[in-house]
Every structure is written in structure tokens, then in C-alpha cells.
Amino acid sequence: MRKYIPWVLGAALLAGSIAKLSRSQTTAAVAPVAEKVVERVVVGAGRVEPASEEVKIGSELDGRLQAVPVKEGDAVKRGQVIAVLENGEYAGRVALAQSNLRQAEAAVVQSEASLERLLNGARRQERREAAATVKEAEAVLENARSERDRRRGLLERGAISRTEFETADREFLVAKARLEAVGERRALVDDESRPEDIARARGVLAEMKARVEEMRARVRETQAVFAKTEIRSPIDGVVLRKKLKAGESVSKDGNNPIVTLGDVGRLRVRVDVDESDVSRLVLGQAAWVKAKAYGERKFTGRVVEIGQALGRKNIRTDEPTERVDTKILETLVELDAGQTLPVGLRVDAYLEVMGGR
């Protein structure tokens, strides 16, 4: 038996060397992987919120709500009407401004026509009409003169009273004045426009056009105010809370929002990280959250934002041993797409800290 001892010892030594070499190689092979193994997690209390955060929708005007045609849980589109103020007064202002604008525009049209007549002179039809009017007035005057002369002779013979003669004389004077008036009118039609008349007409037209622009600005202003009586959603999202209903008053100071909206297509968790763990935070690190209502189910995500200043706790866990005097760093975890949790739900967040840090 003794002659086999050296061989057995040699075999044992050889086996030991092989095992040692094997362990060395295995350790060398897995060493880089060990750097990625989760060493520990940072735990913090968190609350679920929309990726857009909660958007409080108020009114830019003081007034009373006529309608709030949405309810909590409704999906809304950007630009959709979610509330309407009583707006009869504003509609009246728009109608008045539009009426004033139409009147001002009509006055501009008339002024443009007057200026065009001054620049182009009277048309042939107007000239012919003026000439015909003068001839008519001349004929009337001639008849009046003849009748007056006839009655003068009758008066001298005592055939008529002085009153009858005076009536004929007045008709003659009226016909004479009429001829003078239409003569002036014909001269004006036939005459060329004076430069000062053209300049005056252009000045009036410019003033009226400026007035029209003022009226148009007024219309736009009243329409813009009227548009504010319809409160529209600024985002695609969901109605998280409905604060006011039809008949209630709303003010433009923003202290009483009508509804609260949020984009729940993507969710985030706002996490309170204890000040002792802030050195272990890094953008992009993996995380998951758990909630009592969902048992051991994990909702995965990643860190997308790390606060820049320490502050007081935002979330209380209601645990008797919880310390409230510690400082925290607010951190945002964006959950992976397709995961659904109620907005406002309190959760426990776990942020993975990789080995080697």
C-alpha cells in the first residue's frame, strides 16, 4: 500500500491545483458582472401624478358659470370647451362693435365715391341732366314773366285785384331764383374740381379709414374677451377633479380653479429621498414602486429628475416611527409606458443603487 501513497498524494495535489486554477478563472470571468449587481436600494415614500403634473384650469374673467360640461374621469382634447361663463353682456358688446364697424365702412365707401367724382369730374349723363334742368327752369321763368305782365295789365284796367297780381309776381320771383340755383349747379358740374376740394376730400377719407381700423381693433378686442368666456383645455388629458359647477362664481385671481386636468398617458412618482441617500441618486437609474392596494406587484420606471435643493417632506407615511424633522430631496421617477395607477396614490419607491458606487 505504501508504494501507492506518493501517487495518491501527487494526484491530490494535481486535483487541488486544477480546482484552484478553475476558481481563479471563474472569479476573473464574473468580476465585471459583479459591478452591475444591485448592492442596495434607496427607499422613499412617493405619490403618483400625471407626467404633465396637475393642471389647474381657472378663468381669465370674473363671472358666473353657465355650464361645466365635463365630469371627473372624462378624457378631454386640447382646445375642448370644459366650462362656459354667462356671456350675454359680452355678446352684446361684440354685436355693438360690429354694428359700429359696418357704419364706418359704409361712410368710407361714400367718401371714396365723392373723391372719385372730384378726380374724374361729372359724368356725361350728369352734365346732360344739369343742362336739361336749366332749360326747364328757363321755360318756367318765361311763363311766370308772361303771366305777371298779363296780370299787371289787368290790374291797371281794374279787372283783377292787387292780390292776384302779387301772387303772379311771387311766382315769377320763385322761378327766377330756381333758374339761378340750377345754373349754379350746372356750372359746378361742368367746372373742373379745385385742388383744395380734392385735398379736403382725401383728408376726410383718410380720417374715416383710420376710424374703420379703430373699429376693427375694437371688434377684435371684444371678440377676444368673448372667447375667454369659453374655457378650453390646454392639453390632452383627463379631468382629475371638478371643483365648481354651473351657477357658481369664478374669479380671475386663480384661487378657485374650475377643474384640474392631467395627462395620464404617462405617469410619474414624486419621491421623497432622505438626505442621507442623496449621494446614491443618478439620472436614469432603475426604480420600481409598490402600493398596498396592489400587494407585491412592482411598477417599474427610471429616475428622470433629481431636485437641486433639500426641503421638508411632502409625503407622510402615517407610520408611528416616522421622523418628520429630516430633510428630503425631491426626485421624479417616470413609470414605464403601459402601467396604470390612480393619480394621487401613495406608494413606496425603490431606487436601485448599483455595486461599485
Helices and strands as residue ranges (DSSP letters): G 2-4, H 5-34, E 38-50, E 55-57, E 63-67, E 75-76, E 81-85, H 88-120, H 124-156, H 162-190, H 195-227, E 230-232, E 237-242, E 249-250, E 259-262, E 267-274, G 275-280, E 286-290, G 292-294, E 299-306, E 328-335, E 346-354
